[in-house]
């Protein structure tokens, strides 16, 4: 079940994105960024009433998945937060609504990291990265409103449960 209101248009756009995954990393990331910007510019493409999320925390909604990529709508209730983590695959995300705090970290061991940058992201923000790492970050909704972000990952959701490679504990910095 896809929570998209214009599935033919969006399916074609996401199929083109999946084809781009076979190109150079720079070309793929440019395509992922362009796709996210198109989706963010058209919030009517998502039927938000069909997105699920627990009363507290984070809801992950698969919008599209192939052997090359998966596209997710994440619903962040106030207080939702990820652990500090890195990714085993490409990771791109764009913020559709609300605000999210993204904190970047530097690993100091295989299990601990220290914060290096803390930024609040607003609607329209898009970021893309390859797993050239370390690319450690944590995302949190510390605002009063629910936020929705769209994520494009370079993995097959039928073979792996998530894009997370490893999680880290926060060390005093």
N, C-alpha and C positions, 0 to 999 in steps of 0.2 A: 504494500500500500504506500503510495507516494503522496506526501502532503503538498503537492504542487498543483496549482490551479490551471496552469497551461502546460500540461505534460509534454505535448508534442514539441513545442518550442524549446522547452528546457531540456528534454531528452536529447534533442539534436545538439544543443549547445554542450551538454555534458559528454555526449559521444565524441564530439570534436576535441574536447579536452582530453578524453581518454586516448585518442589517437596521438595527441601531442606528447604523451608520456614517453613515447619511443624516440623523441627528438633529443637534442642536446639538453643538459640541465637548464641552461639559460633560456632556451626556447620554451621548454616546458613550464618553467616558473613564470615567464611572461604570459603564456596562455592561461595558466591558473589565475594569475593576477587579473587579467582581462575578464575572465569568466566571473570571478568574484565581484569585480566592479559592476558588471552587467546585472548580476543578481541583486546587489545592494542598491542599485539605481531603480530596481523594480520590486519593491517590497510586496507588491500585489501577487508576485509569483508564488508566494508561500501562503498556504491556507493555515494560518496560525492556530486555528481551532483544532487542527489535527496533530499538532505537535504535542508530545507528551513530556512530562517532567514530574518527578516526585514533588510533594508539597514543600520539601526542603531539599536542596542539593541541585544536581545537574542531570538533565535529561538529554540523551543522545538519540537522534532520529536519523536513520539512514535515508537519504534522498536518492542516492544513485551509487551503484557499485559494479565494478567489472574486475577483471583480473589485474588491471593496472592501477586503478584509483578507486577511492570511495569519497563520497561527498555527504556531509552530515550537517544537520541543523542542531545546534546545541542550545538548550534552554537553561539559563542560569537563574535560579531563584536567588533572592537576596541571601547572602551568606554562603553560597556555593563556592567551592575552592578546589583546585586540583592540587595534587602533591607537586613538589619540585620534580621535574621530569625532563628527559630528552626523548627524541623520536628515532625509530629505526628506519624511517622513510621520509620522503618529502612532506612538509607540513606548511599549509597556507591557510590563513583564516581572515575573515572579514567580519566586522561588527555591523549587524543589521539594526539593532535597537538596544537602548539602555547604555550602560557604561561598564567597562571591565578594567580591573587593575592587572597589568602584566608586570611581573617582577622577574628580572633576569639574574642568573646566578653563575658563579665560577666554581667548578669542582675543586675541592681540596683533597679529595680521596675518591675511591670508588663508591663511597656511601654518603659523603657529606659535601655540602656546597655553601658558599657565602653569597649574599645578595650583592649585586653590582649596580643595578638600575631598576627604578620603580616608576612606572608611567601609567596614567589613566587613559584608556582608549575610548574613543567616542564613535558614534555611528559613522560609517563610511571608511573607517580605518581598515587597511589591508596589509598583511605581512606574509612573506613567502620565504622559505628556507629549505635547503637540502640538508640531509643528515651528515654533513661534513664535520660537525660538532667540534667541541661540545656546544650544543645549543640548548642550554638548560633554562627553563622558565617555569613560572607558576602563574595561573590565571585565577582571579577571584572576582566575585561580584560582591563588593563591599558597599554597594549603594542600596537605596530603598526599593528600587524597581527591578522587575525581571528583565534580563537581557537575553538577546538572541544573537548568536554568531553562526556563521557558515564556515565549515572547515573542509578543505580538500587535502586528502592524504594519499600518498603513493603506496597503498597496500590493498590487497583483496580481502574484504570483510568476511568472506566465506572461509578464509584460511587463518586469519588472525583476529583476535578479539579487539585489539586496539592498536594505535600507532605508537604507544609508549614503549620505549626501549628499556629504560631504567628509571627508578625513582631515587631521590636523595633526601636525607634529613638536612635540615637547616642548621648550620654551625654558626656560632657567634663570630662576627666578622671584625 
